[in-house]
């Protein structure tokens, strides 16, 4: 809309410059998206090598990429044995033959920080030759989503076998969202006990945030094939907000003023499409609808 207002005002001052304003506007939009896609691709590639925001270290038969905020001694310890933090983990969020997700404690700057470790193995060896690991896909998606103002847990460290194409497992360490609950648990534990009037107000506010997040995904041509309630985390105002890789951590005053924030998880399911069709958008929304199909707190009007 800003570009359209500028174009209309510009053409008013330059009569006869173009014959068809609609066609000129469409061409500007096409070229704008083309330049934006080139920028996004360059930015995503930058996150996989040493640059202003990240640095890369190799050793012990592995390659690690970390944010600049992660001290080198911490990265060296994780590179030597990425599974060591699992030994002291008391919270296992997911345990399956191929995937392990757990909250771990990592010693950073003399104090223990809560991180999330996601260890994912490949389904078969031949996938190593044509497909990125789940950790690498999530790392790239997190940096791509940061430019679209979509809140996600900040990725801290990515570790893969070297060379990455032959690795069977990947390790992704991300920030832990303090006080966060998955979207379905947030509805049951924090909203359901409220009075009816307060409950409806909370549901409406949460619906607006969720709708804005999904709209930003689709506006920037992101496709999330598993857009369910378990892949959203709601954190209260006291939780950690501003957790995208390119945004600084919020101050205490900002956290107090902020309301509940919705974070997107499971980023290895995110793809940026050259063209996001209406059918794919409908599939995303249908998957989200299934999560609340039998939930009495979410009405048809909310949906």
C-alpha positions as a Markdown table, in Angstrom:
| # | Residue | x | y | z |
|---|---|---|---|---|
| 1 | Unk | 0.0 | 0.0 | 0.0 |
| 2 | Unk | 2.9 | 2.4 | 0.7 |
| 3 | Unk | 4.4 | 1.7 | -2.7 |
| 4 | Unk | 1.0 | 2.2 | -4.4 |
| 5 | Unk | 0.6 | 5.6 | -2.7 |
| 6 | Unk | 4.1 | 6.7 | -3.7 |
| 7 | Unk | 3.5 | 5.5 | -7.3 |
| 8 | Unk | 0.2 | 7.3 | -7.6 |
| 9 | Unk | 1.7 | 10.6 | -6.3 |
| 10 | Unk | 4.7 | 10.2 | -8.5 |
| 11 | Unk | 2.6 | 9.6 | -11.7 |
| 12 | Unk | 0.5 | 12.6 | -10.8 |
| 13 | Unk | 3.6 | 14.7 | -11.0 |
| 14 | Unk | 4.8 | 13.0 | -14.2 |
| 15 | Unk | 1.8 | 12.9 | -16.5 |
| 16 | Unk | 2.2 | 10.7 | -19.6 |
| 17 | Unk | 5.1 | 8.7 | -18.1 |
| 18 | Unk | 3.1 | 5.4 | -18.2 |
| 19 | Unk | 0.0 | 4.5 | -20.1 |
| 20 | Unk | -1.3 | 1.8 | -17.7 |
| 21 | Unk | -0.8 | 2.4 | -14.0 |
| 22 | Unk | -2.1 | -1.1 | -13.0 |
| 23 | Unk | 0.5 | -2.8 | -15.3 |
| 24 | Unk | 3.3 | -0.6 | -14.0 |
| 25 | Unk | 2.3 | -1.4 | -10.4 |
| 26 | Unk | 2.3 | -5.1 | -11.1 |
| 27 | Unk | 5.7 | -4.9 | -12.7 |
| 28 | Unk | 7.1 | -3.1 | -9.7 |
| 29 | Unk | 5.6 | -5.8 | -7.4 |
| 30 | Unk | 7.2 | -8.5 | -9.5 |
| 31 | Unk | 10.6 | -6.9 | -9.5 |
| 32 | Unk | 10.4 | -6.1 | -5.7 |
| 33 | Unk | 9.7 | -9.8 | -4.9 |
| 34 | Unk | 12.5 | -10.9 | -7.3 |
| 35 | Unk | 15.0 | -8.6 | -5.4 |
| 36 | Unk | 13.6 | -9.8 | -2.1 |
| 37 | Unk | 14.1 | -13.5 | -2.9 |
| 38 | Unk | 17.7 | -12.8 | -4.0 |
| 39 | Unk | 18.3 | -11.1 | -0.7 |
| 40 | Unk | 16.7 | -13.9 | 1.3 |
| 41 | Unk | 18.8 | -16.5 | -0.4 |
| 42 | Unk | 22.0 | -14.6 | 0.2 |
| 43 | Unk | 21.1 | -14.1 | 3.9 |
| 44 | Unk | 20.3 | -17.8 | 4.4 |
| 45 | Unk | 23.6 | -18.8 | 2.8 |
| 46 | Unk | 25.4 | -16.4 | 5.0 |
| 47 | Unk | 24.1 | -18.1 | 8.1 |
| 48 | Unk | 25.9 | -21.3 | 7.1 |
| 49 | Unk | 29.4 | -19.9 | 7.2 |
| 50 | Unk | 31.5 | -17.4 | 9.2 |
| 51 | Unk | 30.0 | -13.9 | 9.0 |
| 52 | Unk | 29.0 | -11.0 | 11.2 |
| 53 | Unk | 26.4 | -13.0 | 13.0 |
| 54 | Unk | 27.8 | -16.5 | 13.0 |
| 55 | Unk | 31.1 | -18.4 | 13.1 |
| 56 | Unk | 32.1 | -21.9 | 12.1 |
| 57 | Unk | 34.5 | -24.4 | 13.8 |
| 58 | Unk | 35.6 | -27.8 | 12.7 |
| 59 | Unk | 37.0 | -30.7 | 14.8 |
| 60 | Unk | 36.4 | -34.2 | 16.1 |
| 61 | Unk | 35.0 | -35.2 | 12.7 |
| 62 | Unk | 32.2 | -32.6 | 13.0 |
| 63 | Unk | 31.4 | -29.1 | 11.8 |
| 64 | Unk | 29.7 | -26.6 | 14.1 |
| 65 | Unk | 28.0 | -23.3 | 13.4 |
| 66 | Unk | 27.1 | -20.9 | 16.2 |
| 67 | Unk | 25.9 | -17.4 | 16.9 |
| 68 | Unk | 28.6 | -14.9 | 17.9 |
| 69 | Unk | 27.1 | -14.7 | 21.4 |
| 70 | Unk | 28.1 | -18.3 | 22.1 |
| 71 | Unk | 31.7 | -18.4 | 23.6 |
| 72 | Unk | 34.3 | -20.4 | 21.7 |
| 73 | Unk | 35.1 | -22.7 | 24.8 |
| 74 | Unk | 31.4 | -23.6 | 25.0 |
| 75 | Unk | 31.2 | -24.5 | 21.3 |
| 76 | Unk | 34.4 | -26.6 | 21.6 |
| 77 | Unk | 32.9 | -28.6 | 24.4 |
| 78 | Unk | 29.7 | -29.2 | 22.5 |
| 79 | Unk | 31.7 | -30.1 | 19.3 |
| 80 | Unk | 33.7 | -32.7 | 21.2 |
| 81 | Unk | 30.6 | -34.5 | 22.5 |
| 82 | Unk | 27.2 | -33.0 | 21.5 |
| 83 | Unk | 25.3 | -35.7 | 23.4 |
| 84 | Unk | 27.0 | -35.0 | 26.7 |
| 85 | Unk | 24.3 | -32.5 | 27.9 |
| 86 | Unk | 21.7 | -35.3 | 27.5 |
| 87 | Unk | 23.2 | -37.3 | 30.4 |
| 88 | Unk | 22.0 | -34.7 | 32.9 |
| 89 | Unk | 18.7 | -33.8 | 31.2 |
| 90 | Unk | 15.6 | -34.3 | 33.3 |
| 91 | Unk | 13.1 | -33.1 | 30.8 |
| 92 | Unk | 12.6 | -35.2 | 27.7 |
| 93 | Unk | 10.1 | -33.5 | 25.4 |
| 94 | Unk | 10.2 | -36.1 | 22.7 |
| 95 | Unk | 11.8 | -39.6 | 22.4 |
| 96 | Unk | 11.5 | -41.7 | 19.3 |
| 97 | Unk | 13.8 | -44.1 | 17.4 |
| 98 | Unk | 14.9 | -41.2 | 15.1 |
| 99 | Unk | 14.4 | -38.0 | 17.2 |
| 100 | Unk | 15.2 | -36.8 | 20.7 |
| 101 | Unk | 14.2 | -33.4 | 22.0 |
| 102 | Unk | 15.2 | -32.5 | 25.5 |
| 103 | Unk | 15.8 | -29.5 | 27.8 |
| 104 | Unk | 19.5 | -29.4 | 28.7 |
| 105 | Unk | 21.7 | -27.2 | 30.8 |
| 106 | Unk | 24.8 | -25.6 | 29.1 |
| 107 | Unk | 27.5 | -23.8 | 31.1 |
| 108 | Unk | 27.8 | -20.4 | 29.5 |
| 109 | Unk | 29.8 | -17.6 | 31.1 |
| 110 | Unk | 30.0 | -19.3 | 34.5 |
| 111 | Unk | 26.3 | -20.0 | 34.8 |
| 112 | Unk | 24.0 | -22.7 | 33.5 |
| 113 | Unk | 21.5 | -21.8 | 30.8 |
| 114 | Unk | 18.5 | -23.8 | 29.7 |
| 115 | Unk | 18.7 | -24.8 | 26.1 |
| 116 | Unk | 16.8 | -27.3 | 23.9 |
| 117 | Unk | 18.7 | -30.0 | 22.1 |
| 118 | Unk | 17.1 | -31.6 | 19.1 |
| 119 | Unk | 18.9 | -34.6 | 17.8 |
| 120 | Unk | 17.6 | -36.0 | 14.5 |
| 121 | Unk | 18.9 | -39.0 | 12.5 |
| 122 | Unk | 18.2 | -39.4 | 8.8 |
| 123 | Unk | 15.6 | -41.9 | 7.7 |
| 124 | Unk | 18.0 | -43.6 | 5.2 |
| 125 | Unk | 21.6 | -43.2 | 4.2 |
| 126 | Unk | 20.8 | -42.2 | 0.6 |
| 127 | Unk | 19.0 | -39.1 | 1.7 |
| 128 | Unk | 22.5 | -37.7 | 2.7 |
| 129 | Unk | 23.3 | -37.1 | -0.9 |
| 130 | Unk | 20.3 | -35.0 | -1.9 |
| 131 | Unk | 18.7 | -33.5 | 1.2 |
| 132 | Unk | 19.9 | -31.3 | 4.1 |
| 133 | Unk | 19.7 | -32.7 | 7.6 |
| 134 | Unk | 16.7 | -31.7 | 9.8 |
| 135 | Unk | 19.0 | -29.5 | 11.9 |
| 136 | Unk | 20.4 | -27.6 | 8.9 |
| 137 | Unk | 16.9 | -27.1 | 7.5 |
| 138 | Unk | 15.7 | -25.7 | 10.9 |
| 139 | Unk | 18.8 | -23.5 | 11.2 |
| 140 | Unk | 18.2 | -22.0 | 7.8 |
| 141 | Unk | 14.5 | -21.5 | 8.4 |
| 142 | Unk | 15.1 | -19.7 | 11.7 |
| 143 | Unk | 17.4 | -17.2 | 10.1 |
| 144 | Unk | 15.0 | -16.7 | 7.2 |
| 145 | Unk | 12.0 | -16.2 | 9.5 |
| 146 | Unk | 13.9 | -13.6 | 11.5 |
| 147 | Unk | 13.6 | -11.2 | 8.6 |
| 148 | Unk | 9.9 | -11.7 | 8.5 |
| 149 | Unk | 9.4 | -10.9 | 12.2 |
| 150 | Unk | 8.1 | -14.4 | 13.1 |
| 151 | Unk | 9.1 | -15.2 | 16.7 |
| 152 | Unk | 11.0 | -18.5 | 17.0 |
| 153 | Unk | 13.3 | -19.8 | 19.7 |
| 154 | Unk | 16.8 | -18.4 | 18.9 |
| 155 | Unk | 19.0 | -21.1 | 17.4 |
| 156 | Unk | 22.4 | -21.2 | 19.2 |
| 157 | Unk | 24.5 | -24.0 | 17.8 |
| 158 | Unk | 24.2 | -26.4 | 14.8 |
| 159 | Unk | 26.5 | -29.5 | 14.8 |
| 160 | Unk | 26.8 | -32.0 | 11.9 |
| 161 | Unk | 29.2 | -34.7 | 10.9 |
| 162 | Unk | 31.9 | -33.6 | 8.5 |
| 163 | Unk | 31.3 | -33.6 | 5.6 |
| 164 | Unk | 27.6 | -32.7 | 6.3 |
| 165 | Unk | 26.3 | -34.6 | 3.3 |
| 166 | Unk | 27.5 | -37.9 | 4.8 |
| 167 | Unk | 26.4 | -37.3 | 8.4 |
| 168 | Unk | 23.6 | -39.5 | 9.8 |
| 169 | Unk | 22.7 | -37.2 | 12.7 |
| 170 | Unk | 22.4 | -33.5 | 13.4 |
| 171 | Unk | 22.3 | -31.6 | 16.7 |
| 172 | Unk | 20.5 | -28.3 | 17.0 |
| 173 | Unk | 20.7 | -26.3 | 20.2 |
| 174 | Unk | 18.1 | -23.5 | 20.7 |
| 175 | Unk | 17.0 | -21.2 | 23.5 |
| 176 | Unk | 14.5 | -22.5 | 26.0 |
| 177 | Unk | 11.4 | -20.3 | 26.3 |
| 178 | Unk | 10.9 | -19.8 | 30.0 |
| 179 | Unk | 7.4 | -20.1 | 31.2 |
| 180 | Unk | 6.2 | -21.2 | 27.8 |
| 181 | Unk | 3.4 | -23.7 | 27.1 |
| 182 | Unk | 2.3 | -25.3 | 23.9 |
| 183 | Unk | -0.9 | -23.7 | 22.5 |
| 184 | Unk | -3.2 | -26.5 | 23.5 |
| 185 | Unk | -1.8 | -26.6 | 27.1 |
| 186 | Unk | -2.1 | -22.8 | 27.3 |
| 187 | Unk | -5.8 | -23.0 | 26.5 |
| 188 | Unk | -6.4 | -25.8 | 29.1 |
| 189 | Unk | -4.2 | -24.6 | 31.9 |
| 190 | Unk | -4.2 | -20.8 | 31.7 |
| 191 | Unk | -7.4 | -19.8 | 29.9 |
| 192 | Unk | -10.0 | -22.5 | 30.8 |
| 193 | Unk | -10.0 | -21.7 | 34.6 |
| 194 | Unk | -10.8 | -18.0 | 34.0 |
| 195 | Unk | -14.2 | -16.5 | 34.1 |
| 196 | Unk | -16.3 | -16.6 | 30.9 |
| 197 | Unk | -15.8 | -12.9 | 30.1 |
| 198 | Unk | -12.0 | -13.0 | 30.7 |
| 199 | Unk | -11.8 | -16.3 | 28.9 |
| 200 | Unk | -13.3 | -14.9 | 25.7 |
| 201 | Unk | -11.1 | -11.9 | 25.9 |
| 202 | Unk | -8.0 | -14.0 | 26.2 |
| 203 | Unk | -9.1 | -16.3 | 23.3 |
| 204 | Unk | -9.8 | -13.3 | 21.1 |
| 205 | Unk | -6.3 | -11.8 | 21.8 |
| 206 | Unk | -4.6 | -15.1 | 21.2 |
| 207 | Unk | -6.6 | -15.6 | 17.9 |
| 208 | Unk | -5.4 | -12.3 | 16.6 |
| 209 | Unk | -1.8 | -13.1 | 17.4 |
| 210 | Unk | -2.0 | -16.5 | 15.8 |
| 211 | Unk | -3.7 | -15.2 | 12.7 |
| 212 | Unk | -1.1 | -12.5 | 12.3 |
| 213 | Unk | 1.7 | -15.0 | 12.6 |
| 214 | Unk | 0.3 | -17.3 | 10.0 |
| 215 | Unk | -0.4 | -14.4 | 7.7 |
| 216 | Unk | 3.2 | -13.3 | 8.0 |
| 217 | Unk | 4.3 | -16.8 | 7.1 |
| 218 | Unk | 2.1 | -16.8 | 4.0 |
| 219 | Unk | 2.9 | -13.3 | 3.0 |
| 220 | Unk | 6.6 | -14.2 | 2.8 |
| 221 | Unk | 5.8 | -17.5 | 1.0 |
| 222 | Unk | 6.7 | -19.8 | 3.9 |
| 223 | Unk | 5.0 | -23.2 | 3.9 |
| 224 | Unk | 4.8 | -25.2 | 7.2 |
| 225 | Unk | 3.5 | -28.7 | 6.5 |
| 226 | Unk | 2.8 | -29.5 | 10.2 |
| 227 | Unk | 1.1 | -26.4 | 11.5 |
| 228 | Unk | -0.5 | -27.9 | 14.6 |
| 229 | Unk | -1.1 | -26.6 | 18.1 |
| 230 | Unk | 1.9 | -28.6 | 19.5 |
| 231 | Unk | 4.2 | -26.5 | 17.2 |
| 232 | Unk | 3.2 | -23.2 | 18.8 |
| 233 | Unk | 4.4 | -22.0 | 22.2 |
| 234 | Unk | 2.7 | -19.3 | 24.2 |
| 235 | Unk | 5.0 | -17.4 | 26.6 |
| 236 | Unk | 3.7 | -14.8 | 29.1 |
| 237 | Unk | 5.0 | -11.3 | 29.4 |
| 238 | Unk | 7.6 | -12.5 | 31.9 |
| 239 | Unk | 9.0 | -15.0 | 29.4 |
| 240 | Unk | 11.8 | -14.5 | 26.9 |
| 241 | Unk | 10.6 | -12.5 | 23.9 |
| 242 | Unk | 12.3 | -11.3 | 20.8 |
| 243 | Unk | 14.0 | -14.6 | 20.2 |
| 244 | Unk | 14.7 | -14.4 | 16.5 |
| 245 | Unk | 18.4 | -14.7 | 15.6 |
| 246 | Unk | 18.7 | -11.2 | 14.4 |
| 247 | Unk | 16.8 | -9.5 | 17.3 |
| 248 | Unk | 18.4 | -8.6 | 20.6 |
| 249 | Unk | 17.0 | -10.1 | 23.8 |
| 250 | Unk | 14.2 | -7.9 | 25.3 |
| 251 | Unk | 14.9 | -6.0 | 28.5 |
| 252 | Unk | 13.0 | -6.7 | 31.7 |
| 253 | Unk | 10.8 | -3.6 | 31.2 |
| 254 | Unk | 9.9 | -4.7 | 27.7 |
| 255 | Unk | 9.0 | -8.2 | 29.0 |
| 256 | Unk | 6.7 | -6.8 | 31.7 |
| 257 | Unk | 4.9 | -4.6 | 29.2 |
| 258 | Unk | 4.5 | -7.3 | 26.6 |
| 259 | Unk | 1.5 | -9.6 | 26.6 |
| 260 | Unk | 1.6 | -13.3 | 25.8 |
| 261 | Unk | 3.7 | -14.0 | 22.7 |
| 262 | Unk | 3.3 | -16.9 | 20.2 |
| 263 | Unk | 6.4 | -18.7 | 19.0 |
| 264 | Unk | 6.7 | -21.1 | 16.1 |
| 265 | Unk | 8.4 | -24.4 | 16.5 |
| 266 | Unk | 9.5 | -27.4 | 14.4 |
| 267 | Unk | 11.2 | -25.3 | 11.8 |
| 268 | Unk | 12.6 | -28.3 | 9.8 |
| 269 | Unk | 9.0 | -28.5 | 8.4 |
| 270 | Unk | 9.3 | -24.9 | 7.0 |
| 271 | Unk | 9.9 | -24.3 | 3.3 |
| 272 | Unk | 10.1 | -21.1 | 1.4 |
| 273 | Unk | 8.3 | -21.5 | -1.9 |
| 274 | Unk | 8.8 | -19.6 | -5.1 |
| 275 | Unk | 5.0 | -19.5 | -5.3 |
| 276 | Unk | 2.7 | -20.4 | -2.3 |
| 277 | Unk | -0.5 | -21.5 | -3.9 |
| 278 | Unk | -3.9 | -21.1 | -2.3 |
| 279 | Unk | -4.1 | -24.9 | -2.0 |
| 280 | Unk | -1.0 | -25.0 | 0.2 |
| 281 | Unk | -2.3 | -22.1 | 2.4 |
| 282 | Unk | -5.6 | -24.0 | 2.8 |
| 283 | Unk | -3.7 | -27.1 | 3.9 |
| 284 | Unk | -1.8 | -25.2 | 6.5 |
| 285 | Unk | -5.0 | -23.7 | 7.9 |
| 286 | Unk | -6.8 | -27.1 | 7.8 |
| 287 | Unk | -3.9 | -28.7 | 9.8 |
| 288 | Unk | -4.3 | -26.0 | 12.4 |
| 289 | Unk | -8.1 | -26.4 | 12.4 |
| 290 | Unk | -7.7 | -30.1 | 13.2 |
| 291 | Unk | -5.9 | -29.2 | 16.5 |
| 292 | Unk | -9.0 | -27.4 | 17.7 |
| 293 | Unk | -11.7 | -29.5 | 16.1 |
| 294 | Unk | -13.1 | -30.7 | 19.4 |
| 295 | Unk | -11.9 | -27.8 | 21.7 |
| 296 | Unk | -14.9 | -26.1 | 23.3 |
| 297 | Unk | -12.9 | -22.9 | 24.0 |
| 298 | Unk | -12.4 | -22.2 | 20.3 |
| 299 | Unk | -15.6 | -21.4 | 18.5 |
| 300 | Unk | -16.4 | -21.4 | 14.8 |
| 301 | Unk | -16.3 | -17.6 | 14.9 |
| 302 | Unk | -12.8 | -17.7 | 16.3 |
| 303 | Unk | -11.7 | -20.0 | 13.5 |
